[in-house]
Amino acid sequence: MNKETMPQVENQRDKNNSSLQLEHIQQEIGKLRPNANPLMTHKFGADPYALVFNNRVYLYMTSDKLEYDENEVPQKNSYQSINKITVISSDDLINWTDHGEIKVAGPEGAAKWASQSWAPAAAHRSIDGEDRFYLYFANNASGIGVLSAPTPTGPWTDPIGKALVTRETPGVEDVTWLFDPAVFVDDDHQAYLYFGGGVPEGRPERPDTARVMRLGEDMVSVEGKAKVIPAPFMFENSGIHKYDNIYYYTYCSNFFQVERDEDSPPPGEIAYMTSAQPMGPWTYQGTILKNPGHFFGIGGNNHHAIFPLGDQWYIAYHAQTLCQAMDIPEGYRSTHLNKVQYEETSGRIKAIQADYVGVEQLKSFNPYQRINGSTMGWNAGVNTRQLSGSGSEQVEQGMSSKPDEVVSVMHGGSWIAISRVDFGQKGAASFTATVCSQGEPCTLELRLGREDGDLIGKVLIPASAEGQEWIEASTSITGAHHEQDLYLVLKPSEQNPCILLSHWMFKEA
């Protein structure tokens, strides 16, 4: 067996991934098979923004974390301690890989000048022949910062060491909330930043707090003066995309209980405007997504992003469905996906139906490649953990650290399900997993169809050695052919075993 010393595990308690999840071992919660929504249930993720790269979508989300009182009782989300951004990705929209959290703000973050990181937006540019990725974020509602990285998951640095947009930026002096960025790189490679929100006193109908401005060629500077987007009943959450040469600016309407005519958006819905140019002029078109309370029975703010993958368009949005399923106080959001469709002649966006069913899987899952252990379609009793062992170093004006490895933490009786695994006509011959035992010896069972379905292999995992080590544990496979749902089940026992699952893969017969 190949062995290596286990990286240091971050010792800061992540309450979101602890006791509340362990209560649901052997039970699904939130995302129930065969539903695709919410996308993940082992943690929360709000304010989604999508970046498509190499036929894979990366979703960047505000890292909602459970807040507790002095008696360890969950409390309503205050949003005041959020300084990280969560990243997940998928190429089939059902099986998602958790890439962990980007340390954005605060003493341990790349942007030490910032105290918080809300509502991210991401973009990709090829500069001087090299791929470069940019992450824009809100420092609460006081300004917008930017990080950059060579890959969609990092390592992230702060290239300017300060906020990109502040109250001193031309054209934003009267913006109530400097937050909720969206970024768009046009076909001519010119990039634009959209942001803003809030309602000045007495102006709910026309707050005029949405803005757009050009980004510099370096993607970390702004040019000229920010231009007003006259979005009626604007509240928050700028969004931008281009379809059939039409620019669509999307946003969330405010909740003020004032009289509205038929051509105005109802409270808390996603509305949109269109233009032939990325900076306007804009024409109001209507609303496309009602408040989450309309669909799920629990309301809150409405935040979205629209993106294409393959030949289909999608909307990512958040709702408090996992929060509701866990029966905890409100304020903790989870990301969902549904299709976006357009009217052929007018280009108008059809009304979107949010639901638990979600979207269809785009393709079958290939098991004959190295799979991150934090990849899941569905799960019960599983959470993830970031292993910090890659170190950090000072780069330019910001801190850079390699993306921490993210592993799944499985306890006895917990399981991970992968949807539509294609074992092929030949079938699988063997399975190997990189694991670390956290206690007693245990067995990882491989089953088809359900957590108690046909057994195709057993991986015997010995007790952990002193100092804890990673091992490669293998088993032969019988009976795995064609397309099946795969279940990785940690067999329960009186000792309640626990393992860290780093990577796994099958070998074809």
HELIX and SHEET records of a PDB file:
HELIX    1   1 LYS A   15  ASN A   17  5                                   3    
HELIX    2   2 SER A   19  LEU A   22  1                                   4    
HELIX    3   3 PRO A  292  PHE A  296  1                                   5    
HELIX    4   4 THR A  321  MET A  326  1                                   6    
SHEET    1   A 5 LYS A   3  THR A   5  0                                        
SHEET    2   A 5 GLU A 469  SER A 476 -1                                        
SHEET    3   A 5 ALA A 428  SER A 437 -1                                        
SHEET    4   A 5 CYS A 498  GLU A 508 -1                                        
SHEET    5   A 5 ILE A 371  ASN A 372 -1                                        
SHEET    1   B 6 LYS A   3  THR A   5  0                                        
SHEET    2   B 6 GLU A 469  SER A 476 -1                                        
SHEET    3   B 6 ALA A 428  SER A 437 -1                                        
SHEET    4   B 6 CYS A 498  GLU A 508 -1                                        
SHEET    5   B 6 GLU A 405  HIS A 411 -1                                        
SHEET    6   B 6 ASN A 383  LEU A 387 -1                                        
SHEET    1   C 5 ALA A  46  PHE A  53  0                                        
SHEET    2   C 5 ARG A  56  THR A  62 -1                                        
SHEET    3   C 5 LYS A  84  SER A  90 -1                                        
SHEET    4   C 5 TRP A  96  LYS A 103 -1                                        
SHEET    5   C 5 THR A 375  MET A 376 -1                                        
SHEET    1   D 2 GLU A  67  TYR A  68  0                                        
SHEET    2   D 2 PRO A  74  GLN A  75 -1                                        
SHEET    1   E 3 TRP A 118  ILE A 127  0                                        
SHEET    2   E 3 GLU A 130  ALA A 138 -1                                        
SHEET    3   E 3 ILE A 144  ALA A 149 -1                                        
SHEET    1   F 4 ALA A 182  VAL A 185  0                                        
SHEET    2   F 4 ALA A 191  GLY A 196 -1                                        
SHEET    3   F 4 ALA A 210  LEU A 215 -1                                        
SHEET    4   F 4 VAL A 222  ILE A 229 -1                                        
SHEET    1   G 4 MET A 234  TYR A 243  0                                        
SHEET    2   G 4 ILE A 246  SER A 253 -1                                        
SHEET    3   G 4 ILE A 270  SER A 275 -1                                        
SHEET    4   G 4 THR A 283  LEU A 289 -1                                        
SHEET    1   H 3 HIS A 304  LEU A 309  0                                        
SHEET    2   H 3 GLN A 312  ALA A 319 -1                                        
SHEET    3   H 3 SER A 334  VAL A 340 -1                                        
SHEET    1   I 5 TRP A 378  ALA A 380  0                                        
SHEET    2   I 5 TRP A 415  ASP A 422 -1                                        
SHEET    3   I 5 GLU A 483  LEU A 490 -1                                        
SHEET    4   I 5 CYS A 442  LEU A 448 -1                                        
SHEET    5   I 5 ASP A 454  ILE A 461 -1                                        
SHEET    1   J 2 SER A 392  VAL A 395  0                                        
SHEET    2   J 2 GLY A 398  SER A 401 -1                                        
END                                                                             
